[in-house]
Amino acid sequence: MSTAQGYRVRRFTPERGAWSRLTARDSVLRRLDWVMLLAALALSAIGTLLVYSATRNRTELNQGDPYYFLLRNLLNTGIGLAFAIGAVWVGSRALRGAVPILYGISCLFTLAVLTPLGATINGARSWIQLGGGFSIQPSEFTKITITLGMAMLLAGKVDAGDRRHPDHRTVMQALGLAGLPIAIILLMPDLGSVMVLVVIVLAVLLSSGASNRWIAGLLGAGILGCVLIWQLGVLDEYQINRFAAFANPALDPSGVGYNTNQARIAIGSGGLSGSGLFHGSQTTGQFVPEQQTDFIFTVAGEELGFMGAGTIIFLLGVVLWRACRIARESTELYGTIVAAGIIAWFAFQSFENIGMTLGIMPVTGLPLPFVSYGGSSMFAAWIAVGLLQSIRAQRPVSA
């Protein structure tokens, strides 16, 4: 009936539902960097296939089940995604207040590796066995806590508006915070993780606006430290042999140089398009040791060829590119520093892992982010993605 007859016309306006809230302009889903997220997911998917190819015939590793590593890698990726979602849900600002607790827990777990709880794998005492075939590598999570801890200290007074740059006292405190876990990890000894942590520290200081004198001083101290480590015999024999094989690739091809020689053969045999997934002769013949972890890139080079290996490098580049955008667009120095530390971590570790398979970097046992098999490395990488997404999601919405 018409309103002229005294009846009121009622218009139906549905309430804002859950999907509308999720897809609204200011929602978390709309704020996420989906390009980075999809690139990281693609890397994990490719890595799962490569891990399966590298382990399906290795009965001494897969306990007679060809799908053993495939299922575990899928589980690791799923848990890593859950950690990333948790980081976004909590938010980088809320995590900022919990950094001291997370740092303390990280140091305790790292120190526990040097106790009877620790386990030695491939010459390095870097793991804690949890039972049931599961283990944890605390040094992977130290990369996160050092980044967050240093960012909290260096950005504290700057974000509060008290200073434009961190002062010398604050820089010394940040270096002390990073120095404790680095010293513990050096005692394991886990030289690869120490190298990553040093790169993270340098990137964090550079992005914080600290004086260039600190950067120059740290570089000088790093060179002096390398000389002392070599002269004092801190490194184990297998680590010295790795550097010797890197300096002289023809040295002992059936011994210390075996891994890198077989890795180059595998990659070189792939050509442009590869021999086909699951059809690599080097991979099927199990010629490359630790192929599901440290040398996963050799599977890509052999079975997917230059195109497949190039795709992995491209996707890693996409993740780094989007992370650089997040660092540049962050409205807080804290977010910029955290993003810079993660960028340095991913960039250096990817270059080192791929470089050692090509013979242009020494073998250090560092996994390829998102691609190599390993629960701790997968969890840490996805937590880092969650932190990056959280920093981006907490930017003010432009009008």
TIMI-805614 format. One line per 4 residues: number of its first residue (from 1); for each residue x, y, z of C-alpha. Coordinates in Angstrom, 2 decimals. Layout:
! residues N
NUM> X,Y,Z  ...
END
This chain:
! residues 399
1> 0.00,0.00,0.00  1.05,3.59,-0.50  2.25,5.91,2.23  -0.71,8.18,1.48
5> -2.98,5.64,3.18  -0.93,5.90,6.36  1.12,2.77,5.99  4.90,2.89,6.48
9> 7.07,1.31,3.80  9.85,-0.75,5.39  13.02,-1.19,3.43  15.09,-4.28,4.05
13> 18.77,-3.50,4.70  20.73,-6.65,5.50  23.28,-6.47,8.29  26.93,-6.56,7.45
17> 27.78,-10.27,7.32  31.05,-12.04,8.01  32.07,-12.10,4.34  31.33,-8.39,3.98
21> 33.54,-7.66,6.98  36.34,-9.78,5.54  36.19,-8.13,2.12  35.63,-4.56,3.31
25> 38.17,-1.97,2.27  39.66,-1.81,5.76  39.62,-5.57,6.35  42.76,-7.62,7.00
29> 42.22,-9.72,3.88  42.22,-6.65,1.66  45.35,-5.31,3.35  47.41,-8.48,2.87
33> 50.09,-8.62,0.19  48.63,-11.46,-1.86  51.43,-11.34,-4.43  53.98,-12.20,-1.74
37> 51.69,-14.78,-0.17  51.04,-16.58,-3.47  54.75,-16.54,-4.36  55.67,-18.09,-0.99
41> 52.92,-20.71,-1.39  54.19,-21.55,-4.88  57.71,-22.00,-3.52  56.44,-24.34,-0.79
45> 54.42,-26.33,-3.36  57.41,-26.69,-5.68  59.60,-27.59,-2.72  57.20,-30.34,-1.66
49> 57.40,-31.96,-5.10  61.19,-31.70,-5.12  61.46,-33.18,-1.62  59.26,-36.09,-2.70
53> 61.40,-36.67,-5.78  64.59,-36.63,-3.71  63.36,-39.02,-1.01  60.83,-41.44,-2.55
57> 63.54,-44.01,-3.36  65.70,-43.49,-0.29  64.56,-46.36,1.89  67.31,-45.68,4.44
61> 65.67,-42.30,5.09  61.94,-42.75,4.45  61.52,-45.90,6.59  60.18,-47.80,3.59
65> 57.37,-45.31,2.94  57.92,-43.29,-0.28  55.40,-40.68,0.91  57.05,-40.22,4.33
69> 58.81,-36.92,3.55  56.02,-35.73,1.27  53.43,-35.91,4.05  55.76,-34.45,6.65
73> 56.65,-31.54,4.39  52.96,-30.84,3.79  52.45,-30.94,7.56  55.37,-28.54,8.11
77> 53.96,-26.14,5.52  50.52,-26.28,7.13  51.94,-25.55,10.58  54.02,-22.75,9.11
81> 50.91,-21.20,7.54  49.17,-21.43,10.92  52.08,-19.55,12.52  51.88,-16.90,9.79
85> 48.13,-16.47,10.36  48.79,-16.19,14.09  51.40,-13.47,13.52  48.92,-11.48,11.41
89> 46.11,-12.01,13.91  48.21,-10.90,16.90  49.76,-8.01,14.98  53.33,-6.73,14.90
93> 52.56,-4.00,17.44  51.18,-6.48,19.97  54.16,-8.79,19.39  56.43,-5.84,20.05
97> 55.46,-5.92,23.72  56.16,-9.66,23.94  59.62,-9.45,22.37  61.56,-9.69,25.69
101> 59.74,-12.92,26.58  60.22,-14.40,23.10  63.91,-13.43,23.16  64.43,-15.08,26.55
105> 62.72,-18.29,25.45  64.79,-18.33,22.26  68.05,-17.96,24.18  67.10,-20.73,26.61
109> 66.28,-23.16,23.79  69.48,-22.24,21.97  71.51,-22.80,25.14  69.74,-26.14,25.69
113> 71.34,-27.43,22.49  74.71,-27.43,24.29  73.30,-29.60,27.11  72.55,-33.35,26.94
117> 69.22,-32.38,25.35  71.07,-31.39,22.18  71.66,-33.71,19.24  74.44,-33.72,16.64
121> 73.40,-34.03,13.00  75.87,-33.77,10.11  78.65,-32.63,12.44  76.77,-29.73,14.05
125> 75.17,-29.87,17.49  72.24,-27.66,16.49  69.11,-29.70,17.23  66.93,-30.77,20.13
129> 65.27,-34.14,19.65  61.57,-34.15,20.55  60.87,-37.84,19.95  58.76,-39.52,17.31
133> 61.25,-38.53,14.62  60.72,-34.82,15.26  63.42,-32.31,16.16  63.75,-28.54,16.48
137> 66.59,-26.24,15.48  66.45,-23.21,17.83  68.88,-21.15,15.74  66.20,-20.77,13.06
141> 63.93,-18.94,15.48  66.83,-16.85,16.76  66.81,-15.10,13.37  63.33,-13.83,14.23
145> 63.92,-12.88,17.87  67.16,-11.01,17.12  65.40,-9.03,14.38  62.46,-8.19,16.64
149> 64.62,-7.45,19.69  67.01,-5.13,17.89  64.10,-3.38,16.14  62.36,-2.81,19.47
153> 65.45,-1.17,20.98  66.56,0.85,17.96  63.09,2.15,17.08  61.84,2.78,20.63
157> 62.78,6.43,21.06  62.53,7.22,17.35  58.91,6.05,17.03  58.08,7.89,20.26
161> 59.34,11.11,18.66  62.19,11.66,21.11  64.96,11.19,18.53  65.53,11.08,14.79
165> 68.11,8.29,14.95  69.14,5.75,17.62  71.96,7.00,19.83  75.23,5.17,20.50
169> 74.04,3.73,23.81  70.98,2.23,22.17  73.10,0.72,19.39  75.40,-0.86,21.97
173> 72.42,-2.36,23.78  71.08,-3.77,20.49  74.46,-5.28,19.64  74.67,-6.85,23.09
177> 71.21,-8.35,22.60  72.33,-9.92,19.31  75.76,-10.95,20.59  74.57,-13.42,23.25
181> 72.71,-15.89,20.99  75.33,-15.49,18.23  78.06,-16.52,20.69  76.03,-19.55,21.79
185> 75.40,-20.64,18.20  79.10,-20.22,17.38  79.91,-22.73,20.14  77.75,-25.44,18.50
189> 79.38,-24.65,15.98  76.80,-23.60,13.38  78.76,-21.25,11.14  75.99,-20.96,8.54
193> 73.47,-19.60,11.02  76.08,-17.21,12.45  76.70,-15.82,8.95  72.96,-15.19,8.48
197> 72.65,-13.53,11.88  75.59,-11.21,11.18  73.98,-10.15,7.89  70.70,-9.52,9.72
201> 72.47,-7.36,12.34  74.12,-5.25,9.62  70.83,-4.79,7.74  68.99,-3.84,10.93
205> 71.60,-1.20,11.81  71.60,0.23,8.29  67.81,0.51,8.18  67.65,2.09,11.65
209> 69.70,5.11,10.63  72.54,4.29,13.04  75.86,6.02,12.48  77.96,4.63,9.62
213> 80.84,4.37,12.07  79.06,1.42,13.66  78.76,-0.32,10.30  82.44,0.24,9.50
217> 83.44,-0.90,12.98  81.38,-4.07,12.74  82.83,-4.93,9.34  86.33,-4.50,10.72
221> 85.48,-6.56,13.80  83.97,-9.23,11.57  87.16,-9.57,9.53  89.24,-9.74,12.71
225> 86.82,-12.29,14.18  87.12,-14.53,11.11  90.91,-14.49,11.41  90.77,-15.33,15.12
229> 88.23,-18.12,14.59  90.50,-19.67,11.99  93.68,-19.26,14.05  92.19,-20.43,17.35
233> 90.72,-23.59,15.83  87.11,-22.85,16.73  85.87,-24.52,13.56  85.52,-28.29,13.35
237> 87.55,-30.25,10.82  84.59,-30.85,8.51  83.95,-27.09,8.31  87.59,-26.38,7.46
241> 87.42,-29.07,4.78  84.36,-27.40,3.27  86.21,-24.11,2.88  89.21,-25.96,1.45
245> 86.99,-27.67,-1.11  85.44,-24.31,-2.01  88.88,-22.76,-2.55  90.02,-25.76,-4.61
249> 87.12,-27.62,-6.30  89.50,-30.31,-7.55  90.55,-31.17,-4.00  89.61,-34.74,-3.05
253> 86.64,-35.16,-5.49  85.63,-38.42,-3.80  85.86,-36.93,-0.31  85.31,-33.33,0.84
257> 84.62,-32.14,-2.71  82.14,-34.91,-3.50  78.96,-33.02,-2.61  79.68,-29.95,-4.68
261> 80.95,-31.96,-7.65  77.83,-34.12,-7.74  75.65,-31.03,-7.28  77.19,-29.35,-10.33
265> 76.81,-32.52,-12.38  73.12,-32.74,-11.46  72.41,-29.11,-12.31  74.47,-29.20,-15.49
269> 72.68,-32.30,-16.79  69.28,-30.58,-16.62  69.83,-28.30,-19.58  67.06,-25.88,-20.52
273> 63.93,-27.86,-19.61  65.32,-30.68,-17.44  64.93,-34.42,-17.57  61.39,-34.29,-16.19
277> 60.05,-34.41,-12.65  60.93,-37.72,-10.92  63.20,-38.71,-13.86  66.56,-37.23,-12.86
281> 69.34,-39.82,-13.04  71.45,-38.11,-10.36  68.45,-37.79,-8.06  67.11,-41.29,-8.70
285> 70.62,-42.73,-8.33  71.02,-40.93,-4.99  74.38,-39.45,-5.96  73.87,-36.10,-4.18
289> 73.85,-36.31,-0.34  71.36,-34.27,1.72  69.42,-33.56,-1.46  66.10,-32.94,0.28
293> 67.58,-30.26,2.54  70.83,-28.43,1.73  71.00,-29.45,-1.94  67.32,-29.28,-2.90
297> 68.17,-26.84,-5.70  70.03,-29.63,-7.52  66.75,-31.53,-7.94  65.20,-28.47,-9.57
301> 68.22,-27.96,-11.82  68.29,-31.57,-12.99  64.60,-32.38,-13.31  63.12,-28.96,-14.14
305> 66.14,-27.51,-15.92  67.11,-23.88,-16.26  63.47,-22.87,-16.63  62.38,-24.57,-13.39
309> 65.40,-23.41,-11.40  64.91,-19.91,-12.81  61.28,-20.00,-11.71  62.36,-20.67,-8.12
313> 64.80,-17.75,-8.24  62.09,-15.54,-9.76  59.60,-16.43,-7.00  62.21,-15.72,-4.32
317> 62.80,-12.39,-6.03  59.07,-11.63,-5.89  59.01,-12.30,-2.14  62.00,-9.99,-1.64
321> 60.52,-7.29,-3.89  57.24,-7.23,-1.99  59.12,-7.24,1.33  61.10,-4.19,0.15
325> 57.82,-2.41,-0.62  56.54,-3.18,2.86  59.76,-1.84,4.41  59.57,1.35,2.34
329> 55.87,1.99,2.99  55.88,1.29,6.72  54.89,4.34,8.76  56.93,3.21,11.78
333> 60.69,2.71,12.01  60.02,-0.52,13.91  58.21,-2.02,10.93  60.91,-0.85,8.53
337> 63.67,-2.41,10.63  61.85,-5.75,11.02  61.18,-5.93,7.27  64.81,-5.04,6.49
341> 66.09,-7.82,8.77  63.83,-10.38,7.09  64.87,-9.18,3.62  68.56,-9.59,4.50
345> 67.86,-13.04,5.98  65.96,-14.36,2.95  68.30,-12.75,0.40  71.57,-13.95,1.93
349> 70.33,-17.44,2.78  68.90,-17.94,-0.74  72.12,-16.71,-2.35  74.26,-18.90,-0.09
353> 72.17,-22.04,-0.65  71.96,-21.69,-4.43  75.55,-20.49,-4.59  76.95,-23.53,-2.81
357> 75.21,-25.88,-5.26  76.80,-23.95,-8.13  80.23,-23.87,-6.48  80.39,-20.09,-6.05
361> 79.85,-20.19,-2.27  81.18,-22.54,0.43  78.96,-25.32,1.75  77.43,-24.16,5.05
365> 74.31,-26.30,5.46  71.80,-23.46,5.09  68.37,-24.48,3.71  66.65,-22.74,0.81
369> 63.73,-20.74,2.29  60.30,-22.33,1.68  61.82,-25.02,-0.58  64.16,-27.20,1.50
373> 62.80,-29.88,3.81  62.93,-29.00,7.50  60.30,-28.11,10.06  62.19,-25.38,11.94
377> 63.30,-23.58,8.79  59.79,-23.79,7.31  58.15,-22.51,10.50  60.61,-19.62,10.81
381> 60.20,-18.59,7.16  56.41,-18.52,7.40  56.49,-16.63,10.71  58.63,-14.05,8.91
385> 56.02,-13.81,6.14  53.34,-13.37,8.80  55.32,-10.53,10.38  55.69,-8.82,7.00
389> 51.97,-9.19,6.32  51.19,-7.84,9.78  53.33,-4.75,9.19  51.53,-4.13,5.92
393> 48.08,-4.78,7.39  48.60,-2.21,10.14  49.27,0.66,7.77  46.65,3.44,7.84
397> 44.01,3.04,5.12  44.38,5.81,2.55  41.32,7.84,1.75
END
